[in-house]
Amino acid sequence: MRTLIVIGIGAGNPEHMTIQAISGLNRADVLFIPDKGAKKSDLSGLRREICDRFVTNPKSRRVEFDVPVRDEPAPSYRATVDDWHENIAGIYEALVRDELSEDGCGAFLVWGDPSLYDSALRILERVKQRGNVEFTVQVIPGITAVQALTASHQIALNRIGDPILITTGRRLTEEGMPANAGSVVVMLDGKCAFQALADKDLIIHWGAYLGTPDEIIISGRLGDVGSRIVETRAEARTRKGWIMDTYLLRKPGEPED
């Protein structure tokens, strides 16, 4: 039976690659490299750099494929994402069917970690449910953007006895700062949802392009640095054509030492 290895490759630094991840790369007959277009060529470029640096299996080959662009949410965000995932599932199914032998091994290189705000595992499950091609899945964890963020800011993610919540910019806009969490990690925020928060005494630790030479980090009281983050983010996105960022919001309290 075919085997698919879903490998977390870290948040942007090739040295985030674990020994387990490198071993997984070299087990694969085929390495699947997604291409999200010219504006995000840096992302596929990093995957190629990782393969150039760590793959020693002379029999492995790379197969690049285009990732369809997600439509704007209409009539709903969930429905739009569902349609997008269905389109990608068709691409995955064709790749597995056409590029792998019956007992072959393929690898998908996933930014960060496959289990945190990435849909590769959900999409592969869709492919399984279609029943047109059989395969098993193995998962190799990677360094997440959350870990890279706290490392760059030289802070611990948790405070003693304090709960942590991971959410999205969309939910932060709708619900505000959760009352039951002293620390909140916000991902997938394209509109700087923190601007709408009433509590300007919150501490924010923000980072973009984490782990890469282009890394930018800003931290401080939200009321003091919020506008600077918005401006810095807009400038960076214009300059590069894309941005990947995340941030940690924390209620004032325990000293961060």
QUIUR-V421958 format. One record per helix or strand. SS is the DSSP state (H for helix, E for strand). FROM is the first residue (numbers start at 1). TO is the last residue. Records with the same first field share a line. If there is no record, write none. Layout:
SS = FROM-TO + FROM-TO
This chain:
E = 2-8 + 10-10 + 30-35 + 61-66 + 105-110 + 112-112 + 135-140 + 164-168 + 183-187 + 203-208 + 216-221 + 245-250
H = 14-16 + 19-27 + 38-54 + 77-99 + 120-130 + 145-153 + 169-175 + 193-196 + 222-240
